Amino acid sequence: MRKLTAGLFHSIDGVVSDPFLWQFDSFDQELGNGMDEMMRRVDTVVLGRVSYQE
């Protein structure tokens, strides 16, 4: 069995959809470094139908 970890953009009020609508003004070097660190550990990606089609 493998461990499944979700790396999500989410706002303070718990919104996890449409990060392009709210994260643009808060994306800085620290957030970029954190995303880079998370992405370096990814070896498999699980997509739903809509994400796959996009």
TAURTA-V61163 format. One record per residue. N is the residue number from 1. RES is the residue in three letters. BURIAL is # if it has 16 or more other ideal C-beta (glycine too) atoms within 10 Angstrom, else .. Layout:
# TAURTA-V61163
n,res,burial
N,RES,BURIAL
N,RES,BURIAL
This chain:
# TAURTA-V61163
n,res,burial
1,MET,.
2,ARG,.
3,LYS,.
4,LEU,.
5,THR,.
6,ALA,.
7,GLY,.
8,LEU,.
9,PHE,.
10,HIS,.
11,SER,.
12,ILE,.
13,ASP,.
14,GLY,.
15,VAL,.
16,VAL,.
17,SER,.
18,ASP,.
19,PRO,.
20,PHE,.
21,LEU,.
22,TRP,.
23,GLN,.
24,PHE,.
25,ASP,.
26,SER,.
27,PHE,.
28,ASP,.
29,GLN,.
30,GLU,.
31,LEU,.
32,GLY,.
33,ASN,.
34,GLY,.
35,MET,.
36,ASP,.
37,GLU,.
38,MET,.
39,MET,.
40,ARG,.
41,ARG,.
42,VAL,.
43,ASP,.
44,THR,.
45,VAL,.
46,VAL,.
47,LEU,.
48,GLY,.
49,ARG,.
50,VAL,.
51,SER,.
52,TYR,.
53,GLN,.
54,GLU,.
